[in-house]
């Protein structure tokens, strides 16, 4: 598929967006600043995840823009009534109990000539 001038312009515009607020403004989504301030990274990651679930993107820029708007709106709405801990967007929130890792002291001392052998 060859990129058209419209495709290139859309990609350029997207590349200039740096914050959740930029994305929400660009796609014309009304938002509560307090919600975005607390969840900006989670919203953007969820948006990215929603786009990643798609098998393919539409060909036209208008259809892509509509799809991106819909997915960003979904991502934002996920955090209107929920929170980061409940939504578990990032791996750290999906972890269960901390894992214990045992490393024998002898292994730690290997390669350190100045360390006293145990």
C-alpha positions in Angstrom: 0.0 0.0 0.0 1.4 3.4 -1.0 1.1 6.2 1.4 -0.8 9.2 0.1 -0.2 12.8 1.1 -3.1 12.6 3.5 -1.6 9.5 5.1 1.7 11.3 5.5 0.1 14.4 7.0 -1.9 12.3 9.4 1.2 10.4 10.5 3.1 13.6 10.9 0.4 15.2 13.0 0.3 12.1 15.2 4.1 12.2 15.7 3.8 15.7 17.0 1.4 14.7 19.8 3.3 14.3 23.1 0.8 14.2 25.9 -2.5 12.5 26.7 -4.1 16.0 26.5 -2.6 16.5 23.1 -4.2 13.3 21.8 -7.5 14.0 23.4 -7.6 17.5 22.0 -6.5 16.4 18.5 -9.2 13.8 18.3 -11.8 16.2 19.8 -12.6 14.2 22.9 -13.9 16.1 25.9 -12.2 15.2 29.1 -11.8 16.0 32.8 -8.3 17.3 33.4 -8.2 15.8 36.9 -8.9 12.3 35.4 -6.2 12.7 32.8 -3.7 14.2 35.2 -3.8 11.1 37.4 -4.1 8.5 34.5 -2.3 10.0 31.5 0.1 7.1 31.0 -2.5 4.5 31.6 -4.9 6.1 29.1 -2.2 6.3 26.4 -1.1 2.7 27.1 -4.7 1.4 27.0 -5.1 3.4 23.7 -2.0 1.7 22.3 -3.3 -1.7 23.5 -6.7 -1.2 21.9 -5.0 -0.3 18.6 -2.7 -3.4 18.9 -5.8 -5.6 19.1 -6.8 -4.6 15.6 -6.0 -7.0 12.7 -5.5 -4.2 10.3 -6.2 -0.5 9.9 -8.6 1.0 7.4 -7.2 2.4 4.2 -8.6 5.9 4.3 -7.4 8.6 6.7 -10.9 9.5 7.6 -11.7 5.9 8.7 -8.4 5.7 10.6 -9.1 9.0 12.3 -12.6 7.7 13.3 -11.1 4.4 14.6 -8.4 6.2 16.6 -11.0 8.6 18.0 -13.2 5.7 19.1 -10.3 3.7 20.7 -8.9 6.7 22.5 -12.4 7.6 23.8 -12.7 4.0 25.0 -9.3 4.2 26.8 -10.3 7.5 28.4 -13.7 6.2 29.5 -12.0 3.1 31.1 -10.5 5.5 33.7 -13.6 7.7 34.3 -15.1 5.2 36.7 -12.1 3.0 37.4 -8.5 3.4 38.5 -5.1 2.2 37.4 -5.0 -0.6 40.0 -8.3 -2.0 38.9 -7.6 -1.6 35.2 -4.1 -3.2 35.5 -2.8 -1.6 32.3 0.9 -2.0 33.3 2.6 -5.3 34.3 3.3 -4.1 37.8 -0.4 -4.1 38.6 -0.8 -7.6 37.2 1.8 -9.1 39.5 0.5 -11.1 42.3 2.7 -11.6 45.4 6.3 -10.6 45.4 8.6 -13.4 44.5 11.5 -14.5 46.7 14.8 -15.1 44.9 17.6 -16.8 46.7 21.2 -16.3 45.6 23.8 -18.3 47.5 26.4 -16.0 49.2 29.2 -18.0 47.5 27.8 -17.0 44.1 27.8 -13.4 45.1 31.4 -13.5 46.2 32.7 -15.3 43.1 35.0 -13.1 41.1 35.7 -10.7 44.0 39.2 -11.5 45.1 39.0 -9.0 48.0 35.9 -10.7 49.4 36.3 -13.2 52.3 35.3 -16.8 51.4 32.6 -18.3 53.5 
